[in-house]
Amino acid sequence: MVRYFRRGRASSWSELLRSDPFSVEDVRRSARRRLPRPVFDFVEGGADDEVTLGANRAAFRQLALRPRRLAGIAHPDLSTTVLGMPVRTPVLLSPIGLARLMSRDGELAVARAATHHGTIYAVPTMSTVRMETVRAGCSGPLWFQLTPWRDNELIARLVRRAATAGYTALVVTVDVPVVGKRERDLRHGFRVPPRPSLRTAHHFALRPAWSRRSRTEPPLAYENLADGPPLLADHARYINDRLANPGASWEDLKRIRTMWDGPIVLKGVMTAEDAERALECGMQGILVSNHGGRQLDTELATLDALPAVLEAVRNRAEVYLDGGVRRGSDVVKALALGARACFVGRPYMYGLAHNGQDGVSLVLDLLRAEIETTMTLAGRAGVADLDASLLTAAAVAIGDRP
Ligand SMILES: Cc1cc2nc3c(=O)[nH]c(=O)nc-3n(C[C@H](O)[C@H](O)[C@H](O)COP(=O)(O)O)c2cc1C
């Protein structure tokens, strides 16, 4: 029993009565029980009315699967390649800043879990562990995420550091010319590092283990940025005032292209027109993403934006998707439409809050097992066999009652 507590599997007696997580949703609930509400909401929330946040999930329910029976598939092959690198599953890890909010080792724990699973993690600029430390702490391939900030010198420095450290690809995020309006954070007065205020003290008091950890561990900072944030900075205001570049254009992307010899993935593309421009700028990969519904509210769900981007790209670059992927069947559907791989964001952050590196591993295990089961039940032998014949539009969203 004592060992159960020590291994971090349970933080209270009531926790012992709960079963292990069987799904990403179970891991999400565990994260919600462990994190103070303002911290959980920072990860969970979207922009404005969170319409796009919900649409990302709903889009998967509008697509139904058409299984083929008696296909004799004992062990479906989940392996594939991304940008020529082999991965054991078509699930990669999206860049998410401030991972140490979730658990002690933050981005380092995520990178180690990715290596363990034979997949790739895109380490964010807004990491709370230095990119060199993350790189040195695991052996698998890592990509580095960059935003075209207003300071060209800063961009050049980050690109040089990523190359020297041994990152194999750049992910350039283009959907944050300014930070979206995230009302959960505004209501809580979300700060980095988070501190209780009169309005939020009870949320922190209800999560003593998290609060103890945040008092005893080194303070949270944006470790890749030399000056770091002023203490108790408003995260969104810090980015808007000091980093973000509303004037960013395709010229900035071309400049980044000249700084980096390896492949670049453009993250945040949602239209055929932008996919075309991305190819003109020499991108090798396109990540269809709306930043998990945190930026422009009421833009399309990523699954709905995917077909037009694929049609524009016509195999001239690899196309990936993130946003709302929570089940193995979601990954199978995106791949059947033509995506090369999916990325997940919040799911691994929930895992990190649930149980550090082991929690991230758990999420990857759950998704892998679900993909395997889905492919077996659908009668598909491997990732290469996933095509549009597996899909049909659902008359009503799967799971909704007419
Ligand atoms: C808390 C949080 C922080 C994020 N930070 C970044 C970031 O620093 N850079 C970036 O390119 N995307 C960032 N994203 C977007 C993710 O990379 C990804 O696009 C999104 O989480 C995918 O949706 P999902 O969470 O539904 O899987 C962030 C997302 C969340 C939830």
The ligand as a MOL file (V3000), in Angstrom:
LIG
                    3D

  0  0  0     0  0            999 V3000
M  V30 BEGIN CTAB
M  V30 COUNTS 31 33 0 0 0
M  V30 BEGIN ATOM
M  V30 1 C -1.3420 24.4340 -22.9860 0
M  V30 2 C -0.9660 24.4380 -24.4390 0
M  V30 3 C 0.2010 25.0790 -24.8300 0
M  V30 4 C 0.5890 25.0700 -26.1720 0
M  V30 5 N 1.7910 25.6360 -26.5190 0
M  V30 6 C 2.1960 25.5720 -27.7990 0
M  V30 7 C 3.4560 26.0780 -28.1790 0
M  V30 8 O 4.2290 26.5620 -27.3400 0
M  V30 9 N 3.7950 26.0180 -29.4920 0
M  V30 10 C 2.9700 25.4610 -30.4410 0
M  V30 11 O 3.3180 25.4200 -31.6140 0
M  V30 12 N 1.7710 24.9640 -30.0920 0
M  V30 13 C 1.3690 24.9830 -28.8120 0
M  V30 14 N 0.1650 24.4380 -28.4690 0
M  V30 15 C -0.6740 23.7650 -29.4950 0
M  V30 16 C -0.2920 22.2910 -29.5960 0
M  V30 17 O 0.9690 22.1500 -30.1900 0
M  V30 18 C -1.2760 21.5020 -30.4640 0
M  V30 19 O -1.4590 22.1460 -31.6950 0
M  V30 20 C -2.6460 21.2800 -29.8150 0
M  V30 21 O -2.5030 21.0360 -28.4370 0
M  V30 22 C -3.3090 20.0780 -30.4830 0
M  V30 23 O -4.5940 19.8780 -29.9980 0
M  V30 24 P -4.9440 18.8020 -28.8470 0
M  V30 25 O -4.4600 19.3940 -27.5590 0
M  V30 26 O -6.4110 18.7090 -28.9170 0
M  V30 27 O -4.2370 17.5100 -29.1690 0
M  V30 28 C -0.2360 24.4420 -27.1340 0
M  V30 29 C -1.4120 23.8110 -26.7330 0
M  V30 30 C -1.7820 23.7850 -25.4030 0
M  V30 31 C -3.0230 23.0440 -25.0000 0
M  V30 END ATOM
M  V30 BEGIN BOND
M  V30 1 1 1 2
M  V30 2 1 2 3
M  V30 3 2 2 30
M  V30 4 2 3 4
M  V30 5 1 4 5
M  V30 6 1 4 28
M  V30 7 2 5 6
M  V30 8 1 6 7
M  V30 9 1 6 13
M  V30 10 2 7 8
M  V30 11 1 7 9
M  V30 12 1 9 10
M  V30 13 2 10 11
M  V30 14 1 10 12
M  V30 15 2 12 13
M  V30 16 1 13 14
M  V30 17 1 14 15
M  V30 18 1 14 28
M  V30 19 1 15 16
M  V30 20 1 16 17
M  V30 21 1 16 18
M  V30 22 1 18 19
M  V30 23 1 18 20
M  V30 24 1 20 21
M  V30 25 1 20 22
M  V30 26 1 22 23
M  V30 27 1 23 24
M  V30 28 2 24 25
M  V30 29 1 24 26
M  V30 30 1 24 27
M  V30 31 2 28 29
M  V30 32 1 29 30
M  V30 33 1 30 31
M  V30 END BOND
M  V30 END CTAB
M  END
